[in-house]
Amino acid sequence: MSQFTKEVPTHLTLADLNDFPKDVYPVGRLDKDSEGLLIITNDKKLTHQLLDPKFKHQRTYLVQVEGIPTEKHLQALRDGVTIRVNKKDYLTLPAQVKLLKETPDLPERNPPIRFRANIPTTWLRLTLTEGKNRQVRRMCAKVGFPVLRLVRTQIEQLCLEKMTIGEIREIDQSGLKKLLFVCVQDKNNC
């Protein structure tokens, strides 16, 4: 779980990974069924810049869906789809979506995803500039393709790369800000 406190005794949390300082918090949580890159910081200004929707920073995910989306489905995701957020309809901002030809090189998931021999799966690379609760899952379900596996691989230019599950990499403040905000001023140079 991308939090420090256990909701039930069997949950593993960030506190099980490391003895973090008391004043740090995760930025942009991942739900218990999601994996990937997570920033943990005590920099309140950085947290604000990453969470405030007006900054529209990019988050990239590898998404395994059930079925094979057509170009029409992918275009719907690119254009934005209407999902339910806080019991209200919400039109998502345009997203970047690419159908991957190869299965990404990822570690095995624990627990494994559900497997159905008669239903194919497809991997997508999806980049958003907003972060509503369970947005990727809701968007994919809206166009008819339930998410089986969801891995956040990148936040702006900060990449998961070949990190292992549970690995922690400390980045100094100036290095982190260069990776996260290098593209804010001129997105064309990214």
Beta strands, then each sheet from edge to edge (+ up, - down):
strand 1: 25-27
strand 2: 34-36
strand 3: 39-41
strand 4: 59-66
strand 5: 82-85
strand 6: 88-91
strand 7: 96-99
strand 8: 121-128
strand 9: 147-155
strand 10: 158-159
sheet 1: 1+ 3-
sheet 2: 2+ 9+ 4- 8+ 7-
sheet 3: 2+ 9+ 10-
sheet 4: 5+ 6-
end
